[in-house]
């Protein structure tokens, strides 16, 4: 069974190509990182100008046109869908209560700029004070809890923009 690859070109075009199609292509290496390709009876000169194996990105010159190409296999797609991409972080906009408790203190106001790890509020739960911090730099969009409020697990407390 042939593997499929997702190919993105210049972050504009996206298509799928099978391993069988790549293997059966008429490609001859003419020099280090330079190739002669015949596809559908048309001849192309190709060269790999730059590559980053970890980022799965390549800069390729084909007949004097330069293309930025990313190639992803099925595992890469699965990892991306699960949110575990290396070197990338998901943007967290909603701060939710990690457990039921009582809001002891709110340290921010709407519109306030915060930096990653700034203390946003203090939540008392099971006789312990838990400081909830900013997961990233941002601006406070809204505050859904006030000092003295009893909150439930996963209740929205603060929204960042």
TAKA-V75595 format. One record per helix or strand. SS is the DSSP state (h for helix, s for strand). FROM is the first residue (numbers start at 0). TO is the last residue. If there is no record, write none. Layout:
BEGIN
ss=SS from=FROM to=TO
ss=SS from=FROM to=TO
END
This chain:
BEGIN
ss=s from=3 to=8
ss=s from=12 to=17
ss=h from=18 to=22
ss=s from=25 to=30
ss=s from=33 to=38
ss=s from=41 to=51
ss=s from=56 to=61
ss=s from=64 to=71
ss=h from=73 to=81
ss=s from=93 to=95
ss=s from=100 to=105
ss=s from=112 to=113
ss=s from=118 to=124
ss=s from=127 to=132
ss=s from=137 to=142
ss=s from=149 to=150
ss=s from=155 to=159
END
